[in-house]
Amino acid sequence: MSRDSEEARKGRRIAVFIAGVGLLWILVTAIGAEYGWSQRTRALFDLAALVGFGAGLWMTYQLWRARQTDKD
């Protein structure tokens, strides 16, 4: 497998991860509204989503740095 296709695969995996976090966040928010969860419980899931998005951003940064290193 070439280096470019490996990086492309990692990029797709990161994109799916970020999209999955977003979809789960929307789903949990809708479920919380439907069942009347407290604001504290909803905030917990908001923080979990924030951590997920932060992890996606970190993975994106790592991939970018790997590409910058390969350029030289």
DSSP file (Angstrom, degrees, kcal/mol; ACC not computed):
  #  RESIDUE AA STRUCTURE BP1 BP2  ACC     N-H-->O    O-->H-N    N-H-->O    O-->H-N    TCO  KAPPA ALPHA  PHI   PSI    X-CA   Y-CA   Z-CA
    1    1 A M              0   0    0      0, 0.0     2,-0.0     0, 0.0     0, 0.0   0.000 360.0 360.0 360.0 132.4    0.0    0.0    0.0
    2    2 A S     >  -     0   0    0      1,-0.1     4,-1.7     4,-0.0     5,-0.1  -0.326 360.0-114.7 -76.4 161.3    1.4    3.4   -0.9
    3    3 A R  H  > S+     0   0    0      1,-0.2     4,-2.3     2,-0.2     5,-0.2   0.866 114.1  55.0 -63.8 -37.9    1.9    6.2    1.6
    4    4 A D  H  > S+     0   0    0      1,-0.2     4,-2.4     2,-0.2    -1,-0.2   0.917 108.3  47.0 -64.3 -43.0   -0.7    8.4   -0.2
    5    5 A S  H  > S+     0   0    0      2,-0.2     4,-2.1     1,-0.2    -1,-0.2   0.846 110.9  52.9 -70.1 -30.9   -3.4    5.8    0.0
    6    6 A E  H  X S+     0   0    0     -4,-1.7     4,-2.2     2,-0.2    -1,-0.2   0.914 111.1  46.3 -67.3 -42.0   -2.6    5.1    3.6
    7    7 A E  H  X S+     0   0    0     -4,-2.3     4,-2.4     2,-0.2    -2,-0.2   0.883 111.5  51.8 -66.4 -37.7   -3.0    8.8    4.4
    8    8 A A  H  X S+     0   0    0     -4,-2.4     4,-2.4     2,-0.2    -1,-0.2   0.899 109.0  50.8 -64.7 -39.6   -6.2    9.0    2.4
    9    9 A R  H  X S+     0   0    0     -4,-2.1     4,-2.2     2,-0.2    -2,-0.2   0.908 110.6  48.7 -64.1 -42.1   -7.6    6.0    4.4
   10   10 A K  H  X S+     0   0    0     -4,-2.2     4,-2.3     2,-0.2    -2,-0.2   0.897 110.2  52.1 -64.1 -39.9   -6.7    7.8    7.7
   11   11 A G  H  X S+     0   0    0     -4,-2.4     4,-2.3     2,-0.2    -2,-0.2   0.903 110.1  48.0 -62.8 -41.9   -8.3   11.0    6.4
   12   12 A R  H  X S+     0   0    0     -4,-2.4     4,-2.5     2,-0.2    -1,-0.2   0.897 110.4  52.2 -65.1 -39.2  -11.5    9.1    5.6
   13   13 A R  H  X S+     0   0    0     -4,-2.2     4,-2.2     1,-0.2    -2,-0.2   0.902 110.2  48.5 -64.2 -39.9  -11.5    7.4    9.0
   14   14 A I  H  X S+     0   0    0     -4,-2.3     4,-2.6     2,-0.2     5,-0.2   0.913 110.8  51.1 -64.8 -42.4  -11.2   10.8   10.7
   15   15 A A  H  X S+     0   0    0     -4,-2.3     4,-2.5     1,-0.2    -2,-0.2   0.910 111.2  47.4 -62.1 -42.4  -14.0   12.2    8.6
   16   16 A V  H  X S+     0   0    0     -4,-2.5     4,-2.6     2,-0.2    -1,-0.2   0.894 111.2  52.5 -65.7 -39.2  -16.3    9.3    9.5
   17   17 A F  H  X S+     0   0    0     -4,-2.2     4,-2.4     2,-0.2    -2,-0.2   0.943 111.7  44.7 -61.0 -48.8  -15.3    9.7   13.2
   18   18 A I  H  X S+     0   0    0     -4,-2.6     4,-2.2     1,-0.2    -2,-0.2   0.914 114.6  48.6 -64.2 -43.1  -16.2   13.4   13.2
   19   19 A A  H  X S+     0   0    0     -4,-2.5     4,-2.5    -5,-0.2    -1,-0.2   0.897 110.9  51.7 -63.3 -39.2  -19.4   12.8   11.4
   20   20 A G  H  X S+     0   0    0     -4,-2.6     4,-2.7     2,-0.2     5,-0.2   0.906 108.5  50.1 -63.8 -42.5  -20.3    9.9   13.8
   21   21 A V  H  X S+     0   0    0     -4,-2.4     4,-2.3     1,-0.2    -1,-0.2   0.923 111.8  49.2 -61.5 -43.3  -19.7   12.2   16.8
   22   22 A G  H  X S+     0   0    0     -4,-2.2     4,-2.3     2,-0.2    -2,-0.2   0.920 112.3  46.7 -62.5 -44.4  -22.0   14.8   15.3
   23   23 A L  H  X S+     0   0    0     -4,-2.5     4,-2.5     1,-0.2    -2,-0.2   0.909 112.9  49.0 -65.8 -41.8  -24.7   12.4   14.5
   24   24 A L  H  X S+     0   0    0     -4,-2.7     4,-2.9     2,-0.2     5,-0.2   0.889 110.2  52.2 -64.6 -37.4  -24.6   10.8   18.0
   25   25 A W  H  X S+     0   0    0     -4,-2.3     4,-2.3    -5,-0.2    -2,-0.2   0.933 111.2  46.2 -63.7 -45.3  -24.7   14.2   19.5
   26   26 A I  H  X S+     0   0    0     -4,-2.3     4,-2.3     2,-0.2    -2,-0.2   0.917 113.9  49.6 -61.8 -43.3  -27.8   15.2   17.5
   27   27 A L  H  X S+     0   0    0     -4,-2.5     4,-2.6     1,-0.2    -2,-0.2   0.931 112.4  45.8 -62.5 -47.6  -29.4   11.8   18.4
   28   28 A V  H  X S+     0   0    0     -4,-2.9     4,-2.7     1,-0.2    -1,-0.2   0.875 111.6  53.0 -66.2 -36.6  -28.7   12.1   22.1
   29   29 A T  H  X S+     0   0    0     -4,-2.3     4,-2.1    -5,-0.2    -1,-0.2   0.920 111.4  46.1 -63.2 -43.2  -29.9   15.7   22.2
   30   30 A A  H  X S+     0   0    0     -4,-2.3     4,-2.3     2,-0.2    -2,-0.2   0.909 113.5  48.6 -65.9 -42.0  -33.2   14.7   20.5
   31   31 A I  H  X S+     0   0    0     -4,-2.6     4,-2.5     1,-0.2    -2,-0.2   0.920 110.7  51.5 -64.2 -42.4  -33.6   11.8   22.9
   32   32 A G  H  X>S+     0   0    0     -4,-2.7     5,-2.3     1,-0.2     4,-0.6   0.888 111.3  47.1 -62.0 -39.0  -32.9   14.0   25.9
   33   33 A A  H  <5S+     0   0    0     -4,-2.1     3,-0.4     3,-0.2    -1,-0.2   0.894 112.5  50.3 -68.4 -39.1  -35.5   16.5   24.7
   34   34 A E  H  <5S+     0   0    0     -4,-2.3    -2,-0.2     1,-0.2    -1,-0.2   0.905 117.9  37.2 -65.8 -42.3  -38.1   13.8   24.1
   35   35 A Y  H  <5S-     0   0    0     -4,-2.5    -1,-0.2    -5,-0.2    -2,-0.2   0.392 109.9-117.4 -95.6   3.4  -37.6   12.2   27.5
   36   36 A G  T  <5 -     0   0    0     -4,-0.6    -3,-0.2    -3,-0.4    -4,-0.1   0.864  42.0-175.0  68.8  37.6  -37.1   15.4   29.5
   37   37 A W      < -     0   0    0     -5,-2.3    -1,-0.1    -6,-0.2    -5,-0.0  -0.283  31.9 -98.4 -61.8 152.0  -33.6   14.8   30.7
   38   38 A S     >  -     0   0    0      1,-0.1     4,-2.2     4,-0.0     5,-0.2  -0.246  27.7-112.6 -68.6 160.6  -32.2   17.4   33.1
   39   39 A Q  H  > S+     0   0    0      1,-0.2     4,-2.4     2,-0.2     5,-0.2   0.835 117.8  58.3 -63.1 -31.8  -30.0   20.1   31.8
   40   40 A R  H  > S+     0   0    0      2,-0.2     4,-1.6     1,-0.2    -1,-0.2   0.910 107.2  46.1 -65.0 -42.4  -27.1   18.6   33.8
   41   41 A T  H  > S+     0   0    0      2,-0.2     4,-1.6     1,-0.2    -2,-0.2   0.911 113.3  49.0 -67.4 -42.3  -27.5   15.3   32.0
   42   42 A R  H  X S+     0   0    0     -4,-2.2     4,-2.1     1,-0.2    -2,-0.2   0.890 108.7  53.8 -63.6 -38.4  -27.7   17.0   28.6
   43   43 A A  H  X S+     0   0    0     -4,-2.4     4,-2.5     1,-0.2    -1,-0.2   0.858 103.3  57.4 -64.5 -34.8  -24.6   19.1   29.5
   44   44 A L  H  X S+     0   0    0     -4,-1.6     4,-2.1     1,-0.2    -1,-0.2   0.926 109.2  44.4 -60.6 -44.5  -22.7   15.8   30.2
   45   45 A F  H  X S+     0   0    0     -4,-1.6     4,-2.2     2,-0.2    -2,-0.2   0.840 110.5  55.3 -70.2 -32.6  -23.4   14.6   26.7
   46   46 A D  H  X S+     0   0    0     -4,-2.1     4,-2.3     2,-0.2    -2,-0.2   0.915 109.1  47.5 -62.9 -42.5  -22.5   18.0   25.3
   47   47 A L  H  X S+     0   0    0     -4,-2.5     4,-2.3     2,-0.2    -2,-0.2   0.888 109.8  52.8 -65.6 -38.8  -19.2   17.8   27.0
   48   48 A A  H  X S+     0   0    0     -4,-2.1     4,-2.1     2,-0.2    -1,-0.2   0.906 110.2  48.3 -62.8 -40.3  -18.7   14.2   25.7
   49   49 A A  H  X S+     0   0    0     -4,-2.2     4,-2.8     2,-0.2     5,-0.2   0.896 108.9  53.7 -65.8 -39.3  -19.4   15.5   22.2
   50   50 A L  H  X S+     0   0    0     -4,-2.3     4,-2.3     1,-0.2    -2,-0.2   0.902 108.7  49.2 -61.5 -40.8  -16.9   18.3   22.7
   51   51 A V  H  X S+     0   0    0     -4,-2.3     4,-2.4     2,-0.2    -1,-0.2   0.908 110.8  51.1 -63.2 -42.0  -14.3   15.8   23.7
   52   52 A G  H  X S+     0   0    0     -4,-2.1     4,-2.1     2,-0.2    -2,-0.2   0.915 111.2  46.5 -62.4 -43.7  -15.1   13.8   20.6
   53   53 A F  H  X S+     0   0    0     -4,-2.8     4,-2.3     2,-0.2    -1,-0.2   0.884 111.6  52.5 -66.1 -37.2  -14.8   16.8   18.3
   54   54 A G  H  X S+     0   0    0     -4,-2.3     4,-2.4    -5,-0.2    -2,-0.2   0.900 108.4  50.4 -63.3 -40.4  -11.5   17.7   20.1
   55   55 A A  H  X S+     0   0    0     -4,-2.4     4,-2.5     2,-0.2    -2,-0.2   0.897 109.9  50.8 -64.1 -40.1  -10.2   14.2   19.5
   56   56 A G  H  X S+     0   0    0     -4,-2.1     4,-2.1     2,-0.2    -2,-0.2   0.893 110.3  49.2 -63.2 -39.9  -11.2   14.5   15.8
   57   57 A L  H  X S+     0   0    0     -4,-2.3     4,-2.3     2,-0.2    -2,-0.2   0.901 110.8  50.4 -65.1 -41.1   -9.3   17.8   15.6
   58   58 A W  H  X S+     0   0    0     -4,-2.4     4,-2.4     2,-0.2    -2,-0.2   0.913 110.2  49.3 -63.8 -42.9   -6.3   16.3   17.2
   59   59 A M  H  X S+     0   0    0     -4,-2.5     4,-2.2     1,-0.2    -1,-0.2   0.891 110.7  51.3 -63.4 -38.5   -6.3   13.4   14.8
   60   60 A T  H  X S+     0   0    0     -4,-2.1     4,-2.4     2,-0.2    -2,-0.2   0.911 109.7  49.5 -64.0 -42.3   -6.6   15.9   11.9
   61   61 A Y  H  X S+     0   0    0     -4,-2.3     4,-2.7     2,-0.2    -2,-0.2   0.913 110.0  50.9 -62.8 -43.0   -3.6   17.8   13.2
   62   62 A Q  H  X S+     0   0    0     -4,-2.4     4,-2.2     1,-0.2    -2,-0.2   0.906 110.9  48.4 -62.2 -41.4   -1.6   14.6   13.6
   63   63 A L  H  X S+     0   0    0     -4,-2.2     4,-2.1     2,-0.2    -1,-0.2   0.910 111.2  50.4 -64.9 -42.0   -2.4   13.7   10.0
   64   64 A W  H  X S+     0   0    0     -4,-2.4     4,-2.2     1,-0.2    -2,-0.2   0.917 110.6  49.2 -61.3 -43.9   -1.5   17.2    8.8
   65   65 A R  H  X S+     0   0    0     -4,-2.7     4,-2.2     1,-0.2    -1,-0.2   0.890 109.1  52.6 -64.4 -38.7    1.9   17.0   10.6
   66   66 A A  H  X S+     0   0    0     -4,-2.2     4,-1.9     1,-0.2    -1,-0.2   0.897 110.1  48.3 -63.3 -39.4    2.6   13.6    9.1
   67   67 A R  H  X S+     0   0    0     -4,-2.1     4,-1.3     2,-0.2    -2,-0.2   0.879 110.2  51.7 -68.3 -37.2    2.0   15.0    5.6
   68   68 A Q  H  X S+     0   0    0     -4,-2.2     4,-0.9     1,-0.2    -2,-0.2   0.882 109.9  49.5 -66.2 -37.3    4.2   18.0    6.3
   69   69 A T  H  < S+     0   0    0     -4,-2.2     3,-0.4     1,-0.2    -2,-0.2   0.878 109.5  51.4 -67.7 -38.5    7.0   15.6    7.5
   70   70 A D  H  < S+     0   0    0     -4,-1.9    -1,-0.2     1,-0.2    -2,-0.2   0.758  99.3  66.7 -69.9 -24.3    6.6   13.5    4.3
   71   71 A K  H  <        0   0    0     -4,-1.3    -1,-0.2     1,-0.2    -2,-0.2   0.872 360.0 360.0 -64.6 -37.1    6.9   16.6    2.2
   72   72 A D     <        0   0    0     -4,-0.9    -1,-0.2    -3,-0.4    -2,-0.2   0.457 360.0 360.0 -77.9 360.0   10.5   17.3    3.1
